[in-house]
C-alpha cells in the first residue's frame, strides 16, 4: 500500500467481530476492549490469507463468509434435531479461526457458494 503502511489489522479484526455480532446477535466487544485471544486468531488467519492473495478486501470477505457458513450449518442442524435454538459454539472466533479448522470451514463455504447459490451478500467473486 502507499507509504508501506499495509493493512490495518485492528480494523480487519473489528470488521470480522462486527460481522459475527450481526449474523449471530451476539455482543462481542471491538476496539481496545476486544478479546485478545480472538483477535490474535483472526489476525493470524487474515495475515496468512493476505500473504497468499495480496487483496485485503477479499481476505475480509473470506473471513466473514466462514461465519455465514457455520451459522447456516448451526441453523440446519437445529432443524434436524427439532431445536431452532442457535448454538453459539459454531461461530466463536476460537472455533472458526483455529488453524486446524479454518481451511476446512473456508472450503465448506466455497462449496456452498458454488453449488447452493452461496452467500451473495459476501462472496460474489468466489461464485465465478
N, C-alpha and C positions, 0 to 999 in steps of 0.2 A: 504494500500500500504506500501511498505518497508519504515521504518522510520516514519510511521504515517502521511505522508505529505498529503495524499488524492489527489483528482483530482485537476488539475489546472483549476479553474473555468473561469479565464480570457481567457485561451486558448480555452475552450469549447465555450464560448460566441463568440470569434473571428472566430472559425471554422464555427459556425452556421451563423454568419453575412456574412462571405465569401461565404457560400453556397447560401444564399439569393441573394447576388450580382451576382453570377454565373448563377443562374436559371433565374433571372428577368432582368439582365442587369442594375440593379441599382448600385449606388456607395456609399453605407453606409460605414461609417468610422469604423475602427477597432483600437485596441490598446488604448492608452490613450485618443484618440480623439473620441472614440465611444460615441453614445448617451447613457447617463446614465440610463434613464428610460427603454430603450430597453434592455440594459444589465441586469438590475435588473429583468425584466420579464423572460428573457432567463435563467438566473442563477437560479431563483426560480424554474422554471419547471425542469431544469436539476437536481437540488438537490433533488426534490421530486422523480423523476424517478430513480435517482441513489440510493436513500434510499430504494426504492422498489426492485431494481434489483441487486444493487451492481456492475453493469457492466458499466463502463464509455463509452466503445466503442458502446455498444448497445444504451445507453442513447443518445449519439450524433447522431447516425443513426436515432433514432426515432424523435429527434428534427428536423432533416433535412427532413425526409420524409413528415412531415406536410407541409413544404414549397412546396415540389413537388406536393402534393395532391391539395393544394389550388391554385397553379399556373395552374395545369391542369384544375381544375374547372373553373378558370377565362378564359382559352382558350376555353373550351367547351361552356361557357356562351356566349362568343364573337361570336362563330359560329352561335349560335341560333338567336342572335339579329342582325346578319349581320355585326357586327363590329369586326374586328380582332384585335382591339386595346387592349393591355394589361391593365388591371385595377389593379393598384398597391395596392388598398385598401385591396385586398385579401391576400397579402403577407407582410404586415407591421408587424414587431415584436409586435407592440402594439395590433394588431388584433390576430395574430397567437398564442401568448403565454399568452394572458389574461386568468386568471384562469377559467373564466366562459365559455371559448371557447375551450381551448386546448384539453380536454379529448374527446370532440365530434370530433374535427378535427383528432385526432390520431385514433379514431375508424373508421372514414371515410377512412383514408389511409390504415388501416388494411383490410377493406372490399375490397378495390381495389386490394390490394396485393393478397388476396385470390381468388377473382372472375374474375379479369380482367388482370391477368398476372403481375400486380403490378409494382414495381419500382426496376428492377433487379440491378440498379446501387446503391441502398441504402439499401434495407431491405431484403436481401436474407434469413436470418433465420426466418423472420416473415412469409415466404411463406411455411414453412414446414407443 
